[in-house]
Amino acid sequence: MATTSEIDVGMDAIAQRIYDQRQVMLKVKQNATGASAALAAITTDFAAVISAVQAFGTSDVYEAATKAQFAKLTTEYNALKSVADAVAGANIG
């Protein structure tokens, strides 16, 4: 059985660990907010490229391949943006 002083020291250590990990999670949330903003800016920053690729047809090999790659990037973007938004919106309290 632990003594009163051992319990007090242990309780302080538990509180410190919880505090430290809350700070880690607050940084994660901050980073996720930045990631979400950077991802959201893709549509503006690369509007000309996106527009050109969306106008591509499928009869030309290059255009078809580029359009297929863009579709895969769009899927990846949507999944990552969803996670970034969820983490950025997490209630760390």
C-alpha distances in whole Angstrom, upper triangle without the diagonal:
4,7,10,12,10,10,13,14,13,15,18,18,18,21,22,22,24,26,27,28,30,32,33,34,36,38,38,40,42,43,44,46,48,48,49,52,53,54,55,58,59,62,63,63,64,67,70,68,67,70,72,70,70,74,74,75,74,78,77,75,73,73,71,69,68,68,65,63,63,62,59,58,58,56,53,54,53,50,49,50,48,45,45,46,43,41,43,43,39,37,34,34
4,7,8,6,6,10,10,10,12,14,14,15,18,19,20,21,23,25,26,27,29,30,31,33,35,36,37,39,41,42,44,45,46,47,50,51,52,53,56,57,60,61,61,62,65,68,66,65,68,70,68,68,72,72,74,73,77,76,74,72,72,70,68,67,66,64,62,62,61,58,57,57,55,52,52,52,49,47,48,47,43,44,44,42,39,41,41,37,35,32,31
4,5,5,6,9,10,10,12,14,15,16,18,20,21,22,24,25,27,28,30,31,33,34,36,37,39,41,42,43,45,47,48,49,51,52,53,55,57,59,61,62,62,64,66,69,68,67,70,72,70,70,74,74,76,76,79,78,76,74,74,73,70,69,69,67,64,64,63,60,59,59,57,54,54,54,51,49,50,49,45,45,46,43,41,42,42,38,36,33,32
4,5,5,6,9,10,10,12,14,15,16,18,20,21,22,24,26,27,29,30,32,33,35,36,37,39,41,42,43,45,46,48,50,51,52,54,56,57,60,61,61,63,65,68,67,66,69,71,69,69,73,74,76,75,79,78,76,74,73,72,70,68,68,66,64,63,63,60,58,58,56,54,54,53,50,49,49,48,44,44,45,42,39,41,40,37,34,31,30
4,5,5,6,8,10,11,12,14,15,16,18,20,21,22,24,26,27,29,30,31,33,35,36,37,39,41,42,44,45,46,48,50,51,52,54,56,59,60,59,61,64,67,66,65,68,70,68,68,72,73,75,74,78,77,75,73,72,71,69,67,67,65,63,62,62,59,57,57,56,53,53,52,50,48,48,47,44,43,44,42,39,40,40,36,34,31,30
4,5,5,6,8,10,10,12,14,15,16,18,20,21,22,24,26,27,29,30,32,33,34,36,37,39,41,42,43,45,47,48,49,51,53,54,57,58,58,60,62,65,64,63,66,68,66,66,70,70,72,72,75,74,72,70,70,69,66,65,65,63,60,60,59,56,55,55,53,51,50,50,47,45,46,45,42,41,42,40,37,38,38,35,33,30,29
4,5,5,6,9,10,10,12,14,15,16,18,20,21,22,24,26,27,28,30,31,33,34,36,37,39,41,42,43,45,46,47,49,51,53,55,56,56,58,60,63,62,61,64,66,64,64,68,69,71,70,74,73,71,69,68,67,65,63,63,61,59,58,58,55,53,53,51,49,49,48,45,44,44,43,40,39,40,37,35,36,36,32,30,27,26
4,5,5,6,9,10,11,12,14,15,16,18,20,21,23,25,26,27,29,30,31,33,35,36,37,39,41,42,44,45,46,48,50,52,54,55,55,57,59,62,61,60,63,65,64,64,68,68,70,70,74,73,71,69,68,67,65,63,63,61,59,58,57,55,53,53,51,49,48,48,45,43,44,42,39,39,39,37,34,35,35,32,29,26,25
4,5,5,6,9,10,10,12,14,15,16,18,20,21,23,24,26,27,29,30,32,33,35,36,38,39,41,42,44,45,47,48,50,53,54,53,55,58,61,60,59,62,64,62,63,66,67,69,69,72,71,69,67,66,65,63,61,61,60,57,56,56,53,51,52,50,47,47,47,44,42,42,41,38,38,38,36,33,34,34,31,29,26,25
4,5,5,6,9,10,11,12,14,15,17,18,20,21,23,24,26,27,29,30,32,33,35,36,37,39,41,42,43,45,47,48,51,52,52,54,56,59,58,57,60,62,60,60,64,64,67,66,70,69,66,64,64,63,60,59,59,57,54,54,53,51,49,49,47,45,45,44,41,39,40,39,36,35,36,34,31,32,32,29,27,24,23
4,5,5,6,9,10,11,12,14,16,16,18,20,21,22,25,26,27,29,30,31,33,35,36,37,39,41,42,43,45,47,49,51,50,52,54,58,57,55,58,61,59,59,63,63,65,65,69,68,66,64,63,62,60,58,58,56,54,53,52,50,48,48,46,44,43,43,40,38,39,37,34,34,34,32,29,30,30,27,25,21,20
4,5,5,6,9,10,10,12,14,15,17,18,20,21,23,24,26,27,29,30,32,33,35,36,38,39,40,42,44,46,48,49,49,51,53,56,55,54,57,60,58,58,62,63,65,65,68,67,65,63,62,62,59,57,57,56,53,52,52,49,48,48,46,43,43,42,40,38,38,37,34,33,34,32,29,29,30,26,24,21,20
4,5,5,6,9,10,10,12,14,15,17,18,20,21,23,24,26,27,29,30,32,33,34,36,38,39,41,42,44,47,48,47,49,52,55,54,52,56,58,56,56,60,61,63,62,66,65,63,60,60,59,57,55,55,53,51,50,50,47,45,46,44,41,41,41,38,36,36,35,32,31,33,30,27,28,29,26,24,20,20
4,5,5,6,9,10,11,12,14,15,17,18,20,21,22,24,26,27,29,31,31,33,35,36,37,39,41,42,45,46,46,48,50,53,52,51,54,56,54,54,58,59,61,60,64,63,61,59,58,57,55,53,53,51,49,48,48,45,43,43,42,39,39,38,36,34,34,33,30,29,30,28,25,26,26,23,21,18,18
4,5,5,6,9,10,10,12,14,15,16,19,20,21,23,24,25,27,29,30,31,33,35,36,37,39,41,44,45,44,46,49,52,51,50,53,55,53,53,57,58,60,60,64,63,61,59,58,57,55,53,53,51,49,48,47,45,43,43,41,39,38,38,35,33,33,32,29,28,29,27,24,24,25,21,19,16,15
4,5,5,6,9,10,11,12,14,15,17,18,20,21,23,24,26,27,29,30,32,33,35,36,38,40,42,43,43,45,47,50,49,48,52,54,52,53,56,57,59,59,63,62,59,57,57,56,53,52,52,50,47,47,46,44,42,42,41,38,37,37,35,32,33,32,29,28,29,27,23,24,25,22,20,16,16
4,5,5,6,8,10,11,12,14,16,17,18,20,21,22,24,26,27,28,31,32,33,34,36,38,41,42,41,43,45,49,47,46,50,52,50,50,54,54,57,56,60,59,57,54,54,53,51,49,49,47,45,44,44,41,39,39,38,35,35,35,32,30,30,29,26,25,27,24,21,22,23,20,19,15,16
4,6,5,6,9,10,10,12,14,15,16,18,20,21,22,24,25,27,29,30,31,33,35,36,39,40,40,42,44,47,46,45,48,50,48,49,52,53,55,55,58,58,56,54,53,52,50,48,48,46,44,43,42,40,38,38,36,34,33,33,30,28,28,27,24,23,24,22,19,20,20,17,15,12,12
4,6,5,6,9,10,11,13,14,15,17,19,20,21,23,24,26,27,29,30,32,33,35,38,39,38,41,43,46,45,44,47,49,48,48,52,53,55,55,59,58,56,54,53,52,50,48,48,46,44,43,42,40,38,38,37,34,33,33,31,28,28,27,24,23,24,22,19,19,20,17,15,11,11
4,5,5,6,9,10,11,13,14,16,17,19,20,22,23,25,26,27,29,31,32,34,37,37,37,39,41,45,44,43,46,48,46,47,50,51,53,53,57,56,54,51,51,50,48,46,46,45,42,41,41,38,36,36,35,32,31,32,29,27,27,27,23,22,23,22,18,19,20,17,16,13,14
4,5,5,6,9,10,10,12,14,15,16,18,20,21,22,24,25,26,28,30,32,34,36,35,37,39,43,41,40,43,45,44,44,48,48,51,51,54,53,51,49,48,47,45,43,43,42,39,38,38,35,33,33,32,29,29,29,26,24,24,24,20,19,21,19,15,16,18,15,14,11,12
4,5,5,6,9,10,10,12,14,15,16,18,20,21,23,24,25,27,29,31,33,34,34,36,38,41,41,39,42,45,43,43,47,48,50,50,54,53,51,49,48,47,45,43,43,42,39,38,37,35,33,33,32,29,28,28,26,23,23,22,19,18,19,17,14,14,15,12,11,7,9
4,5,5,6,9,10,11,12,14,15,17,18,20,21,23,24,26,27,29,32,33,32,35,37,40,39,38,41,44,42,43,46,47,50,50,53,52,50,48,47,47,45,42,42,41,38,37,37,35,33,33,32,29,28,28,26,23,23,23,20,18,19,18,14,14,16,14,13,9,11
4,5,5,6,9,10,11,12,14,15,16,18,20,21,22,24,26,27,30,31,31,33,35,38,37,36,39,41,40,40,44,45,47,47,51,49,47,45,44,44,42,39,39,38,36,34,35,32,30,30,29,26,25,26,23,20,21,21,18,16,18,17,13,13,15,13,14,10,13
4,5,5,6,9,10,10,12,14,15,16,18,20,21,22,24,26,28,30,29,31,33,37,36,34,37,40,38,38,42,43,45,45,49,48,46,44,43,42,40,38,38,37,34,33,33,30,28,28,27,24,23,23,21,18,18,18,15,13,15,13,9,10,12,10,10,7,10
4,5,5,6,9,10,11,13,14,15,17,19,20,21,23,25,27,28,28,30,32,36,35,34,37,39,38,38,42,43,45,46,49,48,47,44,43,43,41,39,38,37,35,33,33,31,29,28,28,25,23,23,22,19,18,18,16,14,14,13,10,9,11,9,9,7,9
4,5,5,6,8,10,11,12,14,15,16,18,20,21,23,26,27,26,28,31,34,33,32,35,37,36,37,40,41,44,44,48,46,45,42,41,41,39,36,36,36,33,31,32,30,27,27,27,24,22,23,21,18,18,18,15,13,14,14,11,10,13,12,13,10,13
4,5,5,6,9,10,10,12,14,15,16,18,20,21,24,25,25,27,29,32,31,30,33,35,34,34,38,38,41,41,45,44,42,39,39,38,36,34,34,33,30,29,29,27,24,24,23,20,19,19,18,15,15,15,12,10,12,11,8,8,11,10,12,10,13
4,5,5,6,9,10,10,12,14,15,16,19,20,23,24,24,26,28,31,30,29,32,34,33,33,37,38,40,41,44,44,42,40,38,38,36,34,33,33,30,28,28,27,24,23,23,20,19,19,17,14,13,14,11,9,9,9,6,5,8,7,9,8,11
4,5,5,6,9,10,11,13,14,16,17,19,22,22,22,24,26,30,29,28,31,34,33,33,36,38,40,41,45,43,42,39,38,38,36,34,33,33,30,29,29,27,24,24,24,21,19,20,19,16,14,15,13,10,11,12,9,7,10,10,12,11,13
4,5,5,6,9,10,11,12,14,15,17,20,21,20,22,25,28,27,26,29,31,30,31,34,35,38,38,42,41,39,36,35,35,33,31,31,30,27,26,26,25,22,22,22,19,17,18,17,13,13,14,12,9,11,12,9,8,12,12,14,14,17
4,5,5,6,9,10,10,12,14,16,18,19,19,21,23,26,26,24,27,30,28,28,32,33,36,36,40,39,37,35,33,33,31,29,29,28,25,24,24,22,19,19,19,16,14,14,13,10,9,10,8,5,7,8,6,5,9,10,13,13,16
4,5,5,6,9,10,11,12,15,17,18,18,20,22,25,25,24,26,29,28,28,32,33,36,37,40,39,38,36,34,34,32,30,29,29,27,24,25,24,20,20,20,18,15,15,15,12,10,11,11,7,7,9,8,5,8,10,13,13,16
4,5,5,6,9,10,11,13,16,16,16,18,20,23,23,22,25,27,27,27,30,32,35,36,39,38,37,34,32,33,31,28,28,28,25,23,24,23,20,19,20,18,15,16,16,13,11,13,12,9,10,13,11,9,12,14,16,17,19
4,5,5,6,8,10,11,14,15,15,16,19,22,21,20,23,25,24,25,28,29,32,33,36,35,33,31,29,30,28,25,25,25,22,20,21,19,16,16,17,14,11,13,13,9,8,11,10,6,9,11,10,9,12,14,17,18,21
4,6,5,6,9,10,12,14,14,16,17,21,20,19,22,24,23,23,27,28,31,32,35,34,33,31,29,29,28,25,24,24,22,19,20,19,16,15,15,13,10,11,11,9,6,8,9,5,6,10,9,8,11,13,16,17,20
4,5,5,6,9,11,11,12,14,16,19,19,18,21,23,23,23,26,28,31,32,35,34,34,31,29,30,28,25,25,25,23,20,21,21,17,16,18,16,12,13,15,12,9,12,13,9,9,13,13,10,13,16,18,19,22
4,5,5,7,10,10,10,12,14,17,17,16,19,21,21,21,25,26,29,30,33,32,31,28,27,27,26,23,23,23,20,18,19,19,15,15,17,14,11,13,14,11,10,13,13,10,12,15,15,13,16,18,21,22,25
4,5,5,8,10,10,11,13,16,15,14,17,19,18,19,22,23,26,27,30,29,28,26,24,25,23,20,20,20,17,15,16,15,12,11,13,11,8,9,11,9,7,10,11,9,10,14,14,13,15,18,21,22,25
4,5,7,8,9,11,12,15,15,13,16,19,18,18,21,23,26,27,31,30,30,27,25,25,24,21,20,21,19,16,17,17,14,12,14,13,9,10,13,11,8,11,13,11,10,14,15,13,15,18,21,23,26
4,5,5,6,8,10,13,13,12,15,17,17,18,21,22,26,27,31,29,29,26,24,25,24,21,20,22,19,16,18,18,15,14,16,15,12,13,16,14,11,15,16,14,14,18,18,16,18,21,24,26,28
4,5,5,6,8,11,10,9,12,14,14,15,18,19,22,24,27,26,25,22,21,22,21,17,17,18,16,13,15,15,11,11,14,13,10,12,14,13,11,15,16,14,15,19,19,18,20,23,26,28,31
4,6,6,5,9,9,7,10,13,13,12,15,17,20,22,26,25,25,22,20,21,20,17,16,18,16,13,14,15,12,11,14,14,11,12,15,15,12,15,18,16,16,20,21,20,21,25,28,29,32
4,6,5,9,10,9,11,14,15,15,17,19,23,25,28,27,27,24,22,23,23,19,19,21,19,16,18,19,16,14,18,18,14,16,19,18,15,18,21,18,18,22,23,21,23,26,29,31,33
4,6,8,9,10,12,14,14,16,18,19,23,25,28,26,26,23,21,23,22,18,19,21,18,15,18,19,15,15,18,18,15,17,20,18,16,20,21,19,19,23,24,22,24,27,30,31,34
4,6,5,6,9,10,11,12,14,16,19,21,24,22,22,19,17,19,19,15,15,17,15,12,15,16,13,13,17,16,14,16,19,18,16,20,22,20,21,24,25,24,26,29,32,33,36
4,6,5,6,9,10,10,12,14,18,21,23,22,23,20,17,19,19,16,15,18,16,13,15,17,15,14,17,18,15,17,20,19,18,21,23,22,22,25,26,25,27,30,33,35,37
4,5,5,6,9,10,11,13,16,19,21,20,21,18,15,18,18,14,14,18,16,14,16,18,16,16,19,20,18,20,23,22,21,24,26,25,25,29,30,29,30,34,37,38,41
4,5,5,6,9,10,11,15,17,19,17,18,15,12,15,15,11,11,14,13,10,13,15,13,13,17,17,16,18,21,20,20,23,25,24,25,28,29,28,30,33,36,38,41
4,5,5,6,9,10,14,16,19,17,18,15,13,14,14,11,10,13,12,8,11,13,11,10,14,15,13,15,18,18,17,20,23,22,22,25,27,26,28,31,34,36,39
4,6,5,6,9,12,15,18,17,18,16,13,15,16,12,11,14,14,11,13,16,14,13,17,18,16,18,21,21,20,23,26,25,25,28,30,29,30,33,37,39,41
4,5,5,7,10,13,15,14,15,13,10,12,14,10,10,13,13,11,13,16,15,15,18,20,18,20,23,23,23,25,28,27,28,31,32,32,33,36,40,41,44
4,5,5,9,11,13,12,13,11,7,9,10,7,6,10,10,8,10,13,12,12,15,17,16,18,21,21,21,23,26,26,26,29,31,30,32,35,38,40,43
4,5,8,11,14,14,15,13,10,10,12,10,7,10,11,9,10,13,13,12,15,17,16,17,20,21,20,22,25,25,26,28,30,30,31,34,38,39,42
4,7,10,12,12,14,13,9,11,13,11,9,13,14,12,13,16,16,15,18,21,20,21,24,25,24,26,29,29,29,32,34,34,35,38,41,43,46
4,7,9,9,10,9,6,7,10,8,7,10,12,11,12,15,16,16,18,20,20,21,24,25,25,27,30,30,30,33,35,35,36,39,43,44,47
4,6,7,9,10,6,6,10,10,8,11,13,13,13,16,18,17,19,22,22,23,26,27,27,29,32,32,33,35,37,37,39,41,45,47,50
4,6,7,9,6,4,8,9,8,9,12,13,13,15,17,18,19,21,22,23,25,27,28,29,32,33,33,35,37,38,39,42,45,47,50
4,6,9,8,7,10,12,11,12,15,16,16,19,21,21,23,25,26,27,29,31,31,33,35,36,37,39,41,42,43,45,49,51,54
4,6,5,6,9,10,10,12,14,15,16,18,20,21,23,24,25,27,29,30,31,33,35,36,37,39,41,41,43,45,49,50,54
4,6,5,6,8,10,11,12,14,15,17,18,20,21,23,24,26,27,29,30,32,34,34,36,38,39,40,42,44,47,49,52
4,5,5,6,8,10,10,12,14,15,16,18,20,21,22,24,26,27,28,30,32,32,34,36,37,38,40,42,45,47,50
4,5,5,6,8,10,10,12,14,15,16,18,20,20,22,24,25,26,28,30,31,32,34,36,36,38,40,44,45,49
4,5,5,6,9,10,11,13,14,15,17,19,20,21,23,24,25,27,29,30,31,33,35,36,37,39,43,45,48
4,5,5,6,9,10,11,12,14,16,17,18,20,22,23,24,26,28,28,30,32,33,34,36,38,42,43,46
4,5,5,6,9,10,10,12,14,15,16,18,20,21,22,24,26,26,28,30,31,32,34,36,39,41,44
4,5,5,6,9,10,10,13,14,15,16,19,20,21,22,25,25,26,29,30,31,32,35,38,40,43
4,5,5,6,9,10,11,13,14,16,17,19,20,21,23,24,26,28,29,30,32,34,37,39,42
4,5,5,6,9,10,11,12,14,16,16,18,20,21,22,24,26,27,28,30,32,36,37,40
4,5,5,6,9,10,10,12,14,15,16,18,20,20,22,24,25,26,28,30,34,35,38
4,5,5,6,9,10,11,13,14,15,17,19,20,21,23,25,25,27,29,33,34,38
4,5,5,6,9,10,11,12,14,16,17,18,20,22,23,24,26,27,31,33,36
4,5,5,6,9,10,10,12,14,15,16,18,20,21,22,24,26,29,31,34
4,5,5,6,9,10,10,12,14,15,16,18,20,20,22,24,28,30,33
4,5,5,6,9,10,11,13,14,15,17,19,20,21,23,27,28,32
4,6,5,6,8,10,11,12,14,16,17,18,20,21,25,26,30
4,6,5,6,8,10,10,12,14,15,16,18,20,24,25,28
4,6,5,6,9,10,10,12,14,15,16,18,22,24,27
4,6,5,6,9,10,11,13,14,16,17,21,22,26
4,5,5,6,9,10,11,12,14,15,19,20,24
4,5,5,6,8,10,10,12,14,18,19,23
4,6,5,6,9,10,11,12,16,18,21
4,5,5,6,8,10,11,14,16,19
4,5,5,6,8,10,14,15,18
4,6,5,6,9,12,14,17
4,5,5,6,10,12,15
4,5,5,9,10,13
4,6,9,10,13
4,6,9,11
4,6,9
4,5
4
